[in-house]
Amino acid sequence: MMPKPLSVVVWSKEGCHYCEEVKQFLKEQQVDYQTIDVTNRDELRDILEVKYGIRHVPVVEIGRGDVYEGVTKVGLSHLAKALNAYLLN
């Protein structure tokens, strides 16, 4: 049985330097991702608050099928660790 494709979503906003670092890191790792821009979109930040209890970005959601996790800690090492866990499975 084929594993479900990896899904990566980056929640970001305009002018967020760390958001750009995260996107660049994903490009370097050759990981396709979708972006959700929360700039001036409080309703999207509300979704983050419900899911993770935070309103700041970036948040990177990584998963396969119905199983996913949100990387909310700052630092590319946290993202790399979560990404590797999904790429190895």
Buried (B, 14 or more C-beta within 10 A) or exposed (E): EEEEEBBBBBBBBEEBEBBEBBBEBBEEBEBEBEEBBBEEEEEBBEBBEEEBEEBBBBBBBBBEEEEBEBBBEEEBEEBEEBBEEBEEE
